[in-house]
């Protein structure tokens, strides 16, 4: 069957537009990544505000947004405290870990048949850490400047949110177009909020269970490792690997006389991630995001290549938003269909309100039209 030239040209144009858009995203990553993080944080704060209004009895609506901002700042301060206090203790213990690490290296070398095992000092000298000192300092400087930009963007986004409705009215003077635009915005917002809610709850489950296991095994800095596991849970696939591998490796260093603590910790972490990832997570997620699992992995690689760690962190919300936007146009709907899990990328499942809301879905227009037609026919009869 011959394919019309118009369809071929349109698909080729869409393909070239995707490549050009990816190049623009990569070229402007220093500008766009702080803005994307600020938008993500603004959605999170807005979700907190609506949770306070709808879940807390008689909570003043005027105090919802300021309370959500204070709550977010408190959570950020708590995270900084966990990292600084436990991280400083962890760094101070590295000196004590050096002899133990040499023992672990010697055991591993004997297992693989190496007669003269290198020490940790020899390995560090071979790596030549002075080469990476400048890059590490530059990375810290970039992180600090990006954090300041994120806070600046966030402040302006929160300050300008009141004028959003007026802009929508000016952009879409007709009610039908305006309703469609608002519905698309609500679908994107609900998708991001559902993803944030699910990842936060499952990440807390994994982190608390891992903390209990590490406390039972008396692993040093258990709270620090639990916090890192919770943060890594927001990165699909890679976060689980980091959470399962790093703590057992340091258990080998802390307990050089026996491999059993590290093996027990590794087995318990694998069991925790398996239960949460294969039993609890699918039940909570259902078909809300409607993303193919292969697309989740592919989006992680693509956004990670474009925006680094920030892209990995935001890969799923950005892909959900892109899928919903592409589904609105005939020329790009085929891309949204490929990204979706069930072939219906319209986002009907995201019409349900987010976990922080009351759970009532908006009424179906078609149903309302049918009911009004029935009433008219009844009156005519």
N, C-alpha and C positions, 0 to 999 in steps of 0.2 A: 504494500500500500504506500503510495507516494505521500510524503510529508509536505504540506504547503510551505512555500518559501517564507511566508510571513512568520509562521511559528518558528522555523529554524533561525531566522534573523533575530526574532525576539529573544529566544533562548540564548543565542550567542551574545546578544547585548547584555542580558542579565548576567551571564558568566563573566564577561569582561568588567561589568560594574562591580561584581563581588570581588574580583581581583584588585581593582582600583581602590575599592573601599578598604580592603585588608591592608594594602600598602599605605593608605592614608592613616589608618589606625596605628600602624607600626611607626610611621614617621612622626605622628603627633602623640605618642604614648606619654611623654613627660607632661603634656597639658591635659590629656583626657583621663589618665588614670586617677589623679586626685579628684577630678570632677565626678567620675564614676563612683568612687568610694564615698564621696559626699552625698550623692544621690541615694546610694544604698543605705547610708546612715540616716538620711532624712526619711526614707521609707520606714526604717526600723523605729525611729522616734515617733513618727505618725502612727504606727501600729501600736506602740506603747500607749500613746494618748487615747486611742480608741478603746483599748482594753480597759484603761482606767474608767472611761466614761460608761462602758457597757457592762463591766463586771463588778465595779465597786458601787454599792448602793449610794445614791444621792451624791455622787462625786461632782463637784462644780465643774462645768464644762470649760469655764475660763481658765481654770488651773490645770487642765489636763496636759496641754502642751508644755508649760513650764515644768510641771512635775515629771513629764517624760524626759525632758532635757536634763533635769537634775539626776534622774535615775540613770540615764545613759552615762553622764559624767561620773557618777559614783561607780558604775560597773567598770568604766575605763580606768578610774583611779585604783580600784581593787585589782584589776589585771596588772597594772603597772607595779603595784605593791608586791604582788606574788612574784613577778619576774625579778624585780630588783632585790628583794630580801632573800628569796631562795636561790636566785642566780648568783648572788655574791657568795653565799655559802657554798654553792656548787663549785665556783671558781677556786675558792680557798681550799677545797678538798682535792683539787686536781693534783697538787703536789704529793699528797698521800697516795694517790692512785698510781703514780708513776712506777714504784717498785712492783705493785701488784700487776700492773699492765705488762711489765717485763716478764713476770712469771706466766701470764696468760699467753704471751707471744712465744715463749719458750715451749710451752705445752703444745701449742698449735704447730710450731715448727717441727717438733719431734713426731707429731702425728703424720705430717706430710713428708717426712724424711729429710728435713734440713738439719745438718749436723751443727752448724754454728748459727744460732738464732740471733737476729738483730735486736737491739734494744730500742726503746721508744726514742731515746736521744738520737740514735743513728737514723731512724726513720724521719725524725723531724729535720735533721740536717740534710737528708736527701731531698726532702720536700722544699727546703729553702724558704721558710715562711716570710723572710724579708721581702720576697717578691710580691707577696700578697698583702703586705701591710698597707701599702698605698691604696690598693683596690678596696680593702676592708674599710679604711678610713673614708674613702670616697663614697662607699655604699652607706655608711652611717650618716654622712652628711646629706646624701640624697634622701635618705629616709626621714631625717629631721625636717628638711625643707618640704618634702611631700606631705608630712603630717601637718605642718603649718598651713599649707595650701588647702588641704582637706578641711581643716577647721574654718578657714576663711570662706571657702565655697559653701560649707554647711551653714554658716551664719547667714550668708546672702540668700541661700535657698529657703531657709526658714522664714527670713524676713519678707521674701517676695511671694510666699505661698498664698497670701490673701488675694493677690491680683490674678491668680491662675484662672479663676472662673470668668473674670472679665475678659481675659485674653481668649478663652475658648469661645465666648459669645462673639467677640470681634472676628475670630478666624472662621467660625461657622455660624453665619447669621440664620441659616435655615435649621429648624428644629430637628429634622431627620438626620442631617449631617452631624449636628451637635450631639445628638444622642448616640450616634455611632462612634464618634470620637471619644465621648465619655465612657462608653462601654468598653472600648479598646483599652483606654487608660486604666479602668478598674480591673480588667482582666490581667494586664501586666502587673499592676500593683498587688492583686491577690496572689498571682503566681510567685512573685518575689517574697511576699509575706508568708505564704505556705512553705516555700523552700526554707526561709529563715527559721520559721517555727519548728519544722521537722528536724532540721540540722541541729538546732539548739537543744531540743529535747533529747534526741538520740545521742548527741555529743555529751550532754550531762550524764546520761545513763552510762555511757562507756567510761567517762572520766571517773565517776564515783565508784563504779565496780572495779576499775583498774586501781584506783587509790586504795580500796579495801584490800585487794590482793597484795599490792606493794607494801602496805603497812603490816600485813600478816607475815610477809617475808622479810620485813625490816629493811627494806631498800632505802638508801639515803635519798633525801629530797623527793619523797613520794608526792608531796603536794605540787612541786614544780613539774614533775613528769606528768601528773594528772592534768595540770593546766595545759601543758603542751599537747597532750592527747586531745583535749577538748578543742583547742584552736585548730589542730590538724584535721579534726573531723569535718571542718567546713570545706576542705579540699577533697573532692571525690577521688577515690581509689588510692591516690598517693598518700593521703592523710592516714588511712588505715595501715598502710605499709610502714609509715614512719612510726606510728603508735605501737606497732607490734615488734619492731626491730630494735629501736634505740634503747628502751629500758632493759631488755634482756642483755644487750651488749654491755651496759654499765653494771648489770648484775654479775657478769663474768669478771669484771674488774674488781668489784667490791668483795666478791666471794671467790678468790682464785683457787682455793683448796678443793672446790667441788663445782661440777657443772650443773648439779641438780637444781639449785635456786634459779639459775637462768632458764633451764629447760621448763621448770614448773611455771615460771612467770610467762614464758613464751607461749606455753600451752594454754594457760588461763586467758591471756590476752587474745589469742586466736579464737578461743571459745566465746569470749565476750563479743568480739567483733562479728563472729559468725552468727550468733543469736540475734544481736541487734540488727545487723545488716540484712539477714535473710528471713527473719521472723517479724520483728517489731517494725523495722523501717518500711517494708512493703505494705503492712497493714495501715500504717499512718499515712503513707503517700497515696496509695490506691492509684487512681488514674488522674490525679489532680494536675500534675505537671505534663503528662502525656508526652514524654520524651523517650525516644528509643534508647536502650542502654548503650548501644554502640555510639550513638550521637553524644551521649554524656562523656564517653572516653575520648571521642574525637574533638569535642569542644574543649575539653581539658587541655589537649595537646595544642590546639590552634590558639586559644586565648593565652595559654602559657607562652607560646612562641611570640605572640604579639606584645603582651604586656607583662610577662614574667610572673612572679608570685601573685601579684594583684590580679592578673588575668586568670590564674588558676582559682583563686578565691571567688571570683565573680563569674566563672565560666558558665555555670548552670543558670543563674538569673539572666545573664546577658543572652544566652541562647534561647531561653524561654521568651524573652521580649522580642528577639529577632524573629522567632517562629511565628508569634502572634501578629507582628507587623507584616511579615511577608505573606501571611494568609489573607490579608485584606485586598491584595491586588492580583488580578488574573495573570499577569506576566510572571509573578514570583510565587504563586500559590503552589506550584509543583515542588519548589524547594521546601516550603513549609510542610508539605505532605511527606516528603522524604525524612524530614527531621522529626516528625511526630511518630508516636508509637502505634496508634490505631488507624492512621490515615485520615484523621479528622482534626486538622490543626486549628480549627476555628476558636478553640478555647472555651467551649460551652461548659466544661467542668469547672472552669475558673470563674464562671458567673456566680458560683456560690461565694458567700462572704468568707473572709479569711478566718483563721482560728480565733482571732481576738474579737470577732464580731458575734452577732447573735445567732448566726447560722441560718437565717432565713434567706432564701434565694429570691431574686427579683421576679415579679410575675412575667409570664410569657406573653408577648404581644399577640402571637397567633391565637393563643387560647382566649385572650380577652376579646379579640375580633370575632372568634367563633361564637363566644357566649353572647356578644351583642347581636350578632346575626340571628342567633336562636331566639333572643328576646323579641326582635323585630318580627320574625316569622310567627312567633306565638301571638303577638298583638294582632298581626294581620289575620291570623286564623280566627 
